[in-house]
């Protein structure tokens, strides 16, 4: 990667980390809000669900916006919107205002993945490596964001903490404003290896002008005027979707749905499962479990953070693999490994060392999937509708995939942990079959 490509990777990886920092700081702050606003967990849970729901649902329209206005302005708007939302969180005098702040965060954060991944897939030649570094940034936000919130709450009031969390967003936005995206896109378009039929339109999309696919342009003409009317925009969206949804991309969406289900089903109740396996902090005898620090220093939480942290080398590994073999083939291997590890999870709880080993391997393999999955989406979508392709992708991962939380809860309630991991293994096996179908029947756009 040249210097400008490295700046783009640094900008997107930092932005990615902040998206997940805010996402996972909300549950930490939620424990304070219950007392602050004299409300119930059910009420706050409903408010948070709205924010998280918008975070997933907004990915699809976010992809449309990216294709129309370009990636860089959308990422900058995302950062400023998230920072502004958390300023409003810190100033919220009541639950309705807090609900509005969380909704604003959800809407503004939702556009990041289509924007960031579109930019990397089009502006950086070594796409797999770039996506790996991008994933590392996300994992650091996932793991260190909640930890930072916890540590800040020890020293500051929660309102101050919410305000302090906004500072990185504004700093990254300032840095991003200096990154020359147009030069990288022009360089990528000029490279013979990266040329695609839609590349010229694509360069315009991530510059300052609007982009429309052939179908969308025809729809505008048919509408009888050249303005951006609702009808022509809708027709353009339908036309872009029609051109995007080939057999190959449809199979990619099937795969990412199973991948999202595995991710959410596995991680949702993992802290509780880790706590059961470790026997609780009291068994370690380091502090009095009835004291103020007993709950705060639950070792299961720190093991959970550790599992998320080992995803960092997993992201790097996935990026390197994506640069060496067809990414969909790598996904077949990885989903098979994830199925085997899910089957090994419960038997491994018999010994601490085997439990830690399998947990760590699951963390690595789970996040190795992400750069390969993103590279597959890019390979099976036209460059001119790349934002829309990632919009559909993250609607499937965060939207449909969110059903994994309910699935996990149902299986644990109706059956038990062993049955849950059998279900998770089955999801991984279905994902492996979907990835194999992409490799066998899909036709890459590159």
Secondary structure, 3 states (H helix, E strand, C coil): CCHHHHHHHHHHHHHHHHHHHHHHHHHHHHHHHHHHCCCCHHHHHHHHHHHHHHHHHHHHHHHHHHHHHCHHHHHHHHHHHHHHHHHHHHHCCCHHHHHHHHHHHHHHHHCHHHHHHHHHHHHCCCHHHHHHHHHHHHHHHHHHHHHHHHHHHHHCCHHHHHHHHHHHHHHHHHHHCCCCHHHHHHHHHHCHHHCCCCHHHHHHHCCCCCCCCHHHHHHHHHHCCCCCCHHHHHHHHHHHHHHHCCHHHHHHHHHHHHHHHHHHHHHHCHHHHHHHHHCCHHHHCCCCCCCHHHHHCCHHHHHHHHHHHCHHHHHHHHHHHHCCCCHHHHHHHHHHHHHHHHHHHHHHCCCHHHHHHHHHHHHHHHHHHHHHHHHHHHHCCCHHHHHHHHHHHHHHHHHHHHHHHHHHHHHHHHCCHHHHHHHHHHHHHHHHHHHHHHHHHCCCCC
